[in-house]
Amino acid sequence: MSPSPDDRHGLDNTAESLLGHAQTSRSVRPDSRSGSNQRRAHASYLGRLSSRRIPFLLLCMAGLTLVTLFTRGSDSTNALRSVTSVLGSRPLVEEAPIDTLPPNSGHSEPIASHRFGEIDLPEYPLLNYSAGVARVMPMPEEDFQADVDTHPIAELIARGRRIAAEHEARKKAVDSLDKAVEDYEIAFGMSPPEGFERWYKFAVSVNATAVPSLIPYAHETILPFLAMPPAMLRKRAWERLGANGIMAFQFDPENEDPEGRLRIHGGDGTTWSRFHAQDYPTLLAPIIPLLPPSPGDEPLALKIWTEDAGLRIVSGSVLAKSRELAKQGLASDSAVWDEEELAEAEAERRGENGWGNVCETPLNWTDGKEARDALGGQHHEAASFVSDPLEYMNVCEHPEHLLMNGDMIMKESTQVSVWEPVVVCSRLMGGSEMLSAPTRDYDQIVKHEVPWSEKEDSRLFFRGGPSGIFYTTWRWDWRSSQRNRLSVVGDESVEYDVPVMVDRGGSGIVRESFAHSELVERYLDVRLVPQALLWDCSVKWSDNLMCRPNAGEQYLDDCPGNKDGCFDMLESTSWGRRVSLEKSLKYKFHIDVDGFGWTARWRKELSTGSVVLKATLFPEWWHAQAIPWYHYVPVRYDYSDVFDIMAYFTGSPDGETEGRDDLAEQIGVRGRALALNQLRWEDMQSYMFLFLLEYRRAWADDRQAATYHGEIPMEGEEW
């Protein structure tokens, strides 16, 4: 939905002219920074734990045990079940070992109190895990011996390392087609689609991930459609082509003319300008002739929504029932909706408004406000961090997201609509659309990163436009959207106190309050830049995309309005200016934040070798491969954990205690390896190959026949 592929460093001329009056009229509060003498001790670290310790090496024993189990015949199934997510195989760039870095990595000197990369944990947990959030444990009984010298982030990093060991065990176990089939069956509870052996051979040939559970969205976002009657699916796949933002690909893998294997239907000047029409024919070209023939008389057709975010809001109860039916088995007649019953189920919530309807029990604006208002008190009581980003994205568990994400805010008046097979490049967790791999900016990487020892600035860096919401109507609270809130966090003129966990040496880890201005000066260089304002303030595009939701089937009154919201945003924002790529590489920490949908800069950010903090509610095709606190650092959507994270890695706000720069360096190295090894063009092709096989099965009248039954190509057979 955004016109510019990368908005991190930009400041266009049009934006500068629009900004003129706003910058000169904006009243900036006097510098309110407070010194360390103004700090108040907030609370001691909530953790009295046993002082007995175990080396981190023991935490990796689970992963080593799994490797052994995988060699024991029937035991391998149980071992596979115990592993929740996996890494890709056959890296093209050597990844740093868990506890060390290569000698030429340019890493900094070890901190005196520990060996490089060492984590020493207490025997008892420091965190309580729920709904993707890790919350600092309350103080145990008084008779426990105090152990206050371990930061809870150390537990999250150790957890990431343990998951990495489990992933490595999975990679070693899935070393053949039979093991890949077994991995699929264990992960998804059914046999793979027809042509699975072709996907496996292709994945191996291009050094892409050959472990299907690593790319679960190729299956899981199509799974509900196995419960839609095939004739209804095919009918709905052709509906509304040509509407703004909607086009379709039709596949003919047996066509001898390469130009005839992919035909594009529908679309207009807007859709044809999107990367789908530009890049996907090239992305899919080597895959299409490998697909099995069409499973019926009608060629396979894939409807595509070309904008950044999702298309529709579909009833959460309909989707939940569809997943339940699909998992009953492909051979069961009862595993498919009766068309009349499906129509009745869809009608139950037709006319209801808001993204909260993706939950089985619908949520509304009041639910979101109550949850958001409670966050301040929760953060005051105890620090918390994101442990599982995919669980954290679930709005049904975190209603506060309804009022914090621009897409959810703008969809507050969007009605629940019919369920249809459509593929998108990005959509919020809970969306009904099938998820593809977006190709935009896949090649925008830093080929020669700045070594860690030459990264001179330890602050958190961000430059980006105010995207993620339109500013043209009173309906949308743009101040609550993700990038505008980040701008406030990075504005030193905003005065309030913030509790931060700091290491006080002999006093252990304590929580103290600091002036926000002091923390910003110490830790942040986070600014919005006035880029692409003609888009964000566009009456035309806000009218086409959000004032006429459901691809124009609905129209909102008094929408769009005027540009008053845009001028308010211009005047109230503390703007930054353009920063060169060369300078940005000198920062050790970057943050990646949602725009209108997924952020195209993700791979580029990882390739910098800096630590990437990521705040997102949009799941992507690669998410199962990226291990939080190992490849990157997940961040809460309210940013309440940012100062705790920065204090841990870079030291206390007053500089009296050092941070874990060594652990940050390791995360940066691993993040770059992830970008270069597992987020390539070939990896997207492998994902889309399996995706198309899954969709082809849903398209078929006889879905059992469109399922893999163990056929293996003869040696030397050509595809």
N, C-alpha and C positions, 0 to 999 in steps of 0.2 A: 504494500500500500504506500510505501515511501518512494519518492522519485530518485533518490540519491543512494547509491550502493553503500557508501561509507561516509558517515557524517561525523567522524570523531574529531577531525582536525579543521573542518571547514568553516569559513566565514565568507559567504558570497556577497557580491556587490549590492544586489537587491536588498539583501538582509541588512547590510550596513546602512543603506538609505532609510529603510523602515525604522531602524533602531534610533536614528538621530534624536528625535524629540524625547523618546523614552529614556535614553541615558542621561540627557541633560536635566530632565525634570525629576528623575528618581532621587528621593532623599535618602541618603545613607546615614545610618546611625553612627555616632562617634565610636571609635575603637573601644571595645569593652573588654579587652583581654584582661584576665586576672592572673596574677602570679600564683606560685605554689602556696603562698601563705594564705590564700583565700579558699583553699581546698578544705573540705570537711570529710572526715572519715565516715564513710557510709555504713559499712558493716564488715565484720570479719568474714573471711572466706567460709562459705557454708560447707565445710567438710572436715569432720573429725574422723579420720580413717586410721586403720592399722598402719603402723610404720613398717611392717614387714613388706618386702618388695620381691617382685619376680622380674628377671630380665625380660626384655621385649622378645628375645629369641623364642621364649616359650609360647608367646602369643601366635607365633607362626607355625607351631606344631600341628595345628588343625589342618593347615594347608598341606604340610608334608605328609600327614596321615592320609589325606585324600589321594595324594599321588599313589601311595601304597594300595589303597582300596581299589583304585581304578584298574589295578592289575589282577584282581581277584574274581574274575568271572561274574557271578551273580551279585557280588558285593558292589560292583560298579554302579548298579542302578541306585542303590541307597546312597552311595557317595555322590552321584550326580544330583540327587534330590537335595542334598545338603548344601549345594552351592547355589547361590541366588542370582549371581550375575557373572559375566565373563568378559575377558579381554580378547582383542583380536589376535590372530596368529601371524607368525612370520614377519616380525617388524623389519622395516627397511633401514631404520636408523637404530643403532644399539641403544637400549634404554638403560638408565642408571640402575644398578642394583638397589635393593631396598634400603640398605644402610650406608651406602657409599656412593661417591660420584667419581667419574673418571679423573685421573690425575691432571689432565689438561683442561678441565672444565673452568678453571679460573675461580674456584670457590674461595670464599673468605677464610680467614683464620678461625679455628675452632674457639668457641667461648670457653673460658678457662674451667668452668664448672662441669663440663661434660665433653665426651668425645663427639666428633662430627656426626650429626644425624642420630645420636642416641636418644632413646626415650626410656625413662625409668618410671614405671607405673606402680601405684600401690596395689595391694591384693584385692581391694574392694572397689566397686564402680564409683566414679565421680559424677555420673550423669544418669538421669532417668529419661528413657526414650519413649515417645508417644507421637503418633501422627506425623512422623518425619522431623520432629523437633527433639533436641537433647537439652534437657533442663538441668541445671546444677542441683545436685541432690541436697535435700534438707539435712541439717545436722543430726547425726546419729546419737545414740545414748551416750551419757556423760562418761561411762566407764570405758569407752573406746579411747585408746591413746591417739592423741591428735597427730595428724599428718597434713600439714597445710602448705607443703612446699611443692605440690604438683598442680599445674594448671589443667583444668578440664579439657582444654583444646588438645592437650597431649593424648588424651583418651580417644578423641576423634581421629587424630592422625594415626594412632596405633590401629584403630578400627579400619581405617582406609588401607593400611598395609596388610592387615589380615585378609581383607576382601581381595586385595591384589594377589596374595598367595593362593587363595581359593580359585581366583580366575586362572592363574597359571596352571593349577592342577586340572582345571577344565580343559584348557587348551591342549595339554598333553594327552588327555583322555580321548578327546574327539579327534582322532587321527585317521579316520576312514569314513567311507559313506555309511557303513552300518552304524558306527558310533554317532554320526551326525543324525541319522534317523532316530536312534535311541534318545539322543539329546532333545530332539524335537518332540518326540512322544512324551517324554517326562515333563518337559516345560509346558506343553500345551494340551496334553491329554487326548490327542488324536493323531492319526497318521498324517504325514506331510502331503502336500498336493502333488498331483501328477506332474512329472518333469523335475522332481526334486533332485534326481541324480544329475540332471543337466546343470542345475544351479550349483550343486556341490563341485562339479568338475570345473565350472567357470570360476567359482570363488577361489579354488586352489590355484588355477592357472594365472590369476592376476594378483596372487598374494593378498586377497581380501579375507575377511572373516568367514571361516567355513563352519562356524558354530551358530546354528540358527537361534538359539536362545540369547545370543548376544544382540541380535537385531529383532527384538520381540514385536516391535510395532508393525513389521511387515505382516505379521499374523494377527496381532491383537486388535488393530484398528479395522480389520476386515472381518474378524470373527462374528460380530453381531449380524452381518449380512448373510451368513449361512442360515439364519432363521427367517430371512425374508423370502417369500416364494420367488423362484427364479424368474418366472414371467413378469412379476411385478417389479423385480429388480431391473430387468432389461427395459421395461417400459419407462420406469422413472429415470433411468440413465440417459434417455433421449429427451426428456422433458426440459423445456425452457432454454434450449441451446440458442445462442445469439443474444440472450439477455446480457445486460452489462456485466462483464467479468466472467462469463461462462462459455466454455468451449469444450470440445471432446476430441480424443484421439481414438481412431479405429485401427485395429491391428490385423494384418494379413501375413502371417509368418511364412506361408508357402509361396508367396508371390516371387517369381524369379527376378522381377525388376526391383532392385533395392528402393527405388523411389516410390514404389507402390505398396511397400510393407507398412507404412504409417501414413494415414490420411487424417487431416485436421478438419473438423466440422465446427460450424458456428464461429463465434468470435466477432469482434469489431476492431476498430483501430486501437482501442485500449488493450484488449486482450492480446492482440498480435504483437504489441510492443513488450509484453511481459517475457520473462526469461523462459517460461514454459514453452512458448512457441519458438523462441530463439534457440534455446539450449537442449530441450528434451529430445528432439529428433536426433541430435548428435549423441546424447547420453545413451539413448535406447537403441541406436542403430546396431551395435554388435549383439544385443540381447534378443531382438525380435526374431531373427531367423532361428534362434535356439528354442523358442517357445514351441510346445506341442501345437498341433493344428487346433483350430477353433473347436470347442466342445459341442457345437451345434450348427444349425444352418446359418445363424446370424453371427457375423464376425464380432469378436470381442471389442467393446467400446468402453472407454473410460472418460467420464465427465470430469472436468477440471474447473475449479474456482481459482482465478488467477490473482486475487488480492492477497494481502499478507496474512490476515487473520481468518478465522472460520466464517462459514456462510450462514449457518442456521443454529437456532436453539431447538434441540429435540428433547422430548420428555425423558427424564432420567428413568422413570419406571418402564417406559418402552424399551430403552436400551438395556436395562438390567434384565428384563424378561427375555430379550433377544439373546443375550449372552448365555443365559440359563438354558434356553432351548438349544442353542448351537452346540453346547457342551454335552447334550444328551446323546449325540452320535449322528453321523451322517446317514446311516442306514435307517433311522427311525422316522416314520411319517409324522410322529408327534413333535419332531424337532423343528418344525417349520410353522410359522404363524398361519392360521386361517386368514384369508384376506379381509373378510368382514370383521373378524375380531381385532386385527391389527388396525383397521380404520377406526373402530370404536375406541381402542386404546389411545390412538393418536388424538382423537377428538376430545378426550377427557381434559386435556390441558390446553387445547387450542384457545387462543385468546389471552392466556396468562402471559405476564410480562417478566422479563429478567433472566439473567444467567443462572440464578439460583434454582431454576426449574430443571437443570441437568441432574440434580440430586433426586433420589427416590422420594424422599420427603422434602418438598420444595422449601427453599430459603427465600427471604425477601430482604428489602433494604434495611428494615429494622433489625433483623438478625445480624446483618453485617455491621451495623452501627454499634450494637451492643458488644459484639466480639472485638471490634476495633477499639472501642472505649476501654475495654478491659486490658488491652495490651500494655498500657502505661503502668498500671498497677502490678502486672505480672513481671515486667522488666525491673521494676523497683524492688520487688521481692527477691528475684534471683535472675542471673544471666541465663540466656538460652541461645542455642545455635541450631542451624539446620544440619541434621544428620543424614536424612534421606530426601533428596530434592524432589523425587517423584511423588512420594507420600505428602510432602509439604505443599505441593501444587494443588492438592485436592481441596476444592472450595467447600465441599460438603463437611470436611473436617476443620476447615479454616474459613468461616464465613466472612472474616474481616477482609478477605481478598476482594469481595464484591465492591468495596468502596475504595480500593487501592490500586486497581488495575484499569488502565484507560479503556480497554476493550469491554470489560465488564461494566464499567461506568456508562459507556455509550450504549450498551445493550440493555440498560435498565428498562427502556420502553419497547424493546423488541419482543414480539410475540413468539411463543412456542409455535413451531411449524411442523410440516410433514418431514418424515425421515426419508432421505434419498441417498443413493450411492454417488458420492462426489469426493474427489481427492483434492486435498489442499496441501500447501507447503508448510502451513503453520496453523495451529489452533490451540486453544486453551485446554488444559486437562479437563476431561468430562465431555468434550465435544464429540459429535457423532461422525465427523468426517474421517475418511481414510487419510493416513499421513504419508506423504512422499518425502523425498530428499531434495530440498531446494538447492539449486545449482548456482544461484547468484553469488558472485565473489568467491567461489570456491578456490580460485587461483590467487587470491589476494593474501599472500603470506610473506613473512619476513624471511628471506633466504639466508641472510647472514646476521644472526642475532648478536646483540652486544653481550659479551660475557658478563656473568654476574658481578665479578670483581670490578667491572667498569661501569656498572649501573650506580650512579652517584646519588640518586634521590630515593629515599626510603618512604616517601609519601605515596598515598593512593591517588592514581591519576585517572581522570575522565574528561573527555571533551566530546560532546554530542549535541545534536539538535533537540528541541523540545517536542520530539515526536511521541506518539503513543495515544494522542487524543486530539480532536479538533477543537478549535477555540471560537466557534462561530454561533453558538447558541447557549442560552441560559440553562438548557437542560442538563448540561454535562459539567460536573464539578472538576474542572481541569486542575485545580490546585491539589487534588488528592491523587492525581495520576503519578505513575512511578518516577518519571524523569523530573517532574516538577518538585516532588518531595525530595529527591536526591539533591536537587539544587539548593533547597533549604538546608539540608544537612551540611552541605559544603559552604554555606554562607556564614562567615565569621561574625557578621553584624547581628545575627539572630541570637538573643541572649537567653540561656537557660543552663541548668546544671545537669551533668550526665554522670551516672555511676559507671565506673570502669574497674575491671579486675586488673590488679597490678601485683607484680612480684616485689615484695619488700624484704627479700633475703631471709634473715633470721626470723622475721615476723610472718613469713610465709606469703601466700596469696591472699590479698585482702581486696575489698571493694571500697573505693573512695570516690567522692564526687569531685568533678572538675568543671570549670567553666567551659561551655561549649566553644567559645572563641579560642581558648587555649588549646583545646583538642584539635580544632580545625587547623590552626597554625602548625601544630606538631605533626599531624598525620595526613592531611588531605590537600590535594590540588584538584578539586572536583568542580567543574563549571559546565554550564550549558553554553553553547555558541548559537547565535541567531542564524542558523542555516535552514534552508528549505522552508522558510516561513510562508512563502506563497502557497505551499502545499498544506501546512498545518492550519493556516488561516483561510484556506480556500473555501468559499461558499459553494463552488461547483462540486468539489470532491466530497465535502461533508454532506452535501445534498444527495449526490449519487450513491454514496456508500453507506452512510449511517442514518440519514433522514428518510431514506427509502430502503429499510432493511428487508431481508429475505429476497434479495435481488429484485427489488422494486415492487414486491407484492403488498407491501405495507407503506403507509406514508404518515409521518409524524407532523402534527400541527406545529406551527411557529418554528419550523426547523428547515433550513438554517435561519438564523436571525441576522445579526450584523456582526461587524468585526470589533465590537466593544471588548469582548473577551480577549481578543488578540492584543489590543492596545493595553489592556490591564496586565496581560502576561508580559508584554514588552517592558512596561514601566516597573513591574514589581520583581523582575528577575535580576539576580546578580550575575551579569554576563561575563564570560571569559572571552579570550581571543584565540586566534589560530595558533596552534602549536605544530611545529614540523614533526614529521615522522622520526627524524633523527633524534630530536630532543625527547620525544615520547619514549623512545627505547631506553633512555637513561633512568626511567622510573622502575623501581623494583616491583611495584604493585599496580595493576590496572583493574578496573571494575567494568563489567559488561552488564548492561541493563536493557530490559525489553523496550522496544519501540512499539510500533503498531502490531508487531507479531514477533517472530523470531528475529535475532540480530545477525545480519550477514557477516559481521566482523568477528564472530566467535573463533573461527579457525585462525584468522590473522592475529587476534589477541594472544591465543595460545602459542603461536609461532614466535612471539617476541622473546620467549624465555623468561618473561616476568611472571609473577604469580597473578593469576586471573581470579578475582572475586566475581561471582556471578549471581545476579538476582533475577530469577525468571519464574513465570508460571506457564511457560509454553514447552511442553515435552517435544523432543526432537528424535530423529531416527537413530542418533548416536548415543542417546542418554545411557543405555545399559553398559556402554563401554567406558564412559568417563566416570572414574571413581572419585566421589567427593572426599576432600581432604588428602587426596593422593595426586590427582592430576590438576585439581583446581579447588577453590574454596567457595562453597555455597554460602549465600547471604540471605538473611531474612528480608522479606519484602518491605518491612517497615524500617530497615537499616539499623535496628536497635543493637545489633551485634558488631557493627563495623568498628567502633572504637576499641572494643574488647579484642577483636581479631588483630587490629593493628598494634595494640599494646603488647600482645603476646609475641608477635613476630619482630617488632622493631624496638621494644623496650618501653619503659614507663613514660608517661607524659613529661615528667620532670627530668628524664634522662639519667636518673640515679641507678636504674637497673637495666641490664641489657636484655634484648629479646632473642628469639630463636631464629636468627638470620640463616643459620645452617639448614633448618627444616624448610624455611621458605625457598631457599635455593633448590633444594631437592624437588619441591613441588613444581617450580618453574621449569626445571629440566624435564620432568615427566610430562608436563603439559605440552611442551614443544614436541616431544616424541609422539604423543597422542595425535597432535595435529598432522605431523608429517607421515605417520605410519598408518593411521586408522581412519582418517577423515579425507581420504583422497577421492579423486574422480572415480577410480576403480571400485572403491568401497561403496560409493553411491550407486554405481552400476549393479554391484552384487546385491545391495539392498533392494533396488527396484526390480531386479530379476525375480527374487523370491516374492516380492510384493505382487508382481503381475501373475505369478503362478497361483498365489492365494486368491487373487481376484478372479482369475479364470475359473477356479473351482466354484466360487460363489455364482458366477455367470451361468454355469452349466445346469441343464435340466436334471441330469443324472450326476449328482455331486459325488456319489460313491465311485463312479467310473472315472471321475476327474481327480481321484485320489491316488497317491503313490502306493503301488502294491509290490514293490520289490524289484521292479524291472531295472536291470543294469545293462548299459550299452556293451556290445561286444568289443573286444580289444581292437582298437584301430577304427572303430565305427565313426563315420563323419556325421556331424550334426547339421 
